[in-house]
Amino acid sequence: MSVFGDLFNLKHQLVVYGSHHNNRVNILIHIACVPLILWTALVFATNTGPLFDPAFLGPNFAWLKAFGPDGGFLAAVFYLSYYLLLAPDAAILYAPFIIYMSYSATQFHLSNPHANEIAIALHVFSWIMQFIGHGVAEKRSPKLFDNLIQAILLAPFFVFFEVLFALGYRPQLKKEMQQGVDADIKAFKAKKAIQRAKAN
């Protein structure tokens, strides 16, 4: 299956993500930092300002003005639309969070003259923490280095899945994912052992 075809294969994507995020410390770092990375990215995207006037959609859409509607809002709609295609039930649960992130990003940008500077600082800090999590705790490079699309597009959703799984969501899916993750990690360690043996 192609890379783009795999984008709609939930179990495959969970295994790919989980194979690089199996250490408890690294998982907790990502649960804290990935939403910050997404939110600060939405703050950056609000710099477009309103991209259209929701008035032309009619009075029932006046609420859209609270979202710009700016680049951050459109990015949130794109993310949520993809997640709805990938895993509708989980996406519905995730919807309030990403909608609020979009709203708060817009309002933060409008109300704080230093919004971009603060967002940059939080964004960089969150990335540094993730790299530390991978290098020190996970001891495996971030998926960012293998598949940029998977890392940027899916990370926020799969961090949410970590929380859902911890709460008992779809235990069979979690079991199947973990089996795939364990197999991938075993293959990764075997490959590393061969490389070390050749180096010696």
Helices and strands as residue ranges (DSSP letters): H 3-6, H 10-19, H 24-45, G 46-48, G 54-57, G 59-67, H 71-86, H 88-111, H 115-132, I 133-138, G 143-145, H 148-149, I 150-154, H 155-166, H 171-199
